[in-house]
């Protein structure tokens, strides 16, 4: 009996176990979602650092007859919810990837439990499990400056380096700003993919109007282990200053002649804090309206440096004194030194004249000639005597005499050539021209006779008497003022008038 009971119990247990197994298989067949292929999740984003995004995914198949939605859930080993992915809708007979993302907040070994859940149907037990991942510390990013240089030739240039610790390549942003009077202006902004290690960068900014430069780097889409204070750098900047000067040493020859070549020694200095630009050295004459007599190129001179040389000037201008400037010019700046060089002609006399001596001499001669001619003309006019001809010239008479003549009696005189009868005043003395034959003849004898007749017949006449002056030489004195007058003997007798006192008299040869 006992063995029979034991056998029956065993049979019942076996039947129960088989029934349970059949029930389980039937339940699994009723699940709507199951793995499509591997039942392990795929992990992307390794190596993973604190702050990085870890992506977990698995391919799920809908083996049911209706559309349903699933999602992936991640929890910690102690049951803390780490992440829940978005719902993914899967059509009947289709498979889709279900994803969840995880961002570790601490370094070390991280244990994660995962499972696919759905509210639309059963989920296979194969859609769950766990995995482990090693989380690394966050990568560090730092900024350091190598040099800042501002020159006239190249402008403002800033060299700096960016370093990143070991790990993955990261995207970073770089920003360069200029600050002036408290106002910041961003002048450069760019992104670059930074590999672990050190990277050197250069920023060329020209000639800005600024007193400070600021450079900032920032991680894009990830977190840096160091603070933001280590990712920004500011420094003061100042524009370059040059202080050029020109010094003239000596020149040869010391007193050049016109057309010579003069060699002039010079020294160019720069006492500023920046190199000068290349320029031109010119010798400019101020005496000739700014004429450039010579020019040569000049190389850049470093801060605190100097350069010496010589410049050849020729041909030398034709001037007694050459006032000139030696000018060193470059873009935005200039320096000069004056010089005065005396030509050889002035050295011989020891006198420096501000004018052309030959021109002055010619002017003096011309002025003397003009004055001399004027004096001669004035003397000739002042000492001129009336015309004193005896036979072929008529004595110049005063206006009173002309009026008396116009009212005096006339007489008829026959022309000795053509017998033409001419009427002439009785008091007329001298030559008469016949209008018919143009012959000239003298009426002096008739005048003398007429004067005598008039004197005899008219003792009461009011006609003025003429004083006679007799001399055996060409010169004779005026009967009134004793002024010596020159009347040639071959023209006497002739009526004359003193130019000084206007006295009329008869000049005769004695």
HUDA-V462183 format. One line per field, one symbol per residue. ss: DSSP state (2 for helix, 1 for strand, 0 for the rest). psi: psi as a letter, one per 20 degrees, with the letter a starting at -180 (. if undefined). A space follows every 50 residues. Layout:
ss = ???
psi = ???
This chain:
ss = 02222222222222222222222222222000111000000111000110 00111111111100000111111111000011110001110000111111 11100001111111111000001000011111111100001111111111 10001111111111000001111111111100111111111111001111 11111100000111111110000000022221111100000001111111 11000000000111111111000000001111111000001111111100 00000111111110000000111111111100111111111102222220 00000022222222222222222222222222200000000000000022 22222220011111000000111110000011100000011102222222 22222220000000001111100011100000011100222001111000 0001111110
psi = ghhgghhhhgghgghhghhghhgghhghhiqhqrqncqjqqppqjqqprp irppppqqpppojajqprqrqpppqrhjjpphqprqppppqpjrqqppqq qpoqiqqappppqqqpqqiirqpqiilqarrqqoprqqqqpqpqpgqppo rhgiapppprqpqprqbrpqprqpppqpppkipppphporqqopqpbppp qpopjcmrnqiqqpppqqpojrpqhrrhhijqpqqqqqqqpqnqqpppfr qprhnqrpirppopqrppqojajqqrqqbppqopphhkkkpohqqqqprq prpjrrpqaqpppqqpqmqgpoprpopoqrojqqqrpqqppprhhhhghj popjrohgghghhggghhgggghgggghhhghjpqrpmqghjqppprrhg hhghhhirqqqppqpigjjppqpqqhippbqpppigjkqqrqjghhgggh ggghhghmijqjpqqppqppqjrhqqqpigjjppqooqhijqqqprppig jkpqropqp.
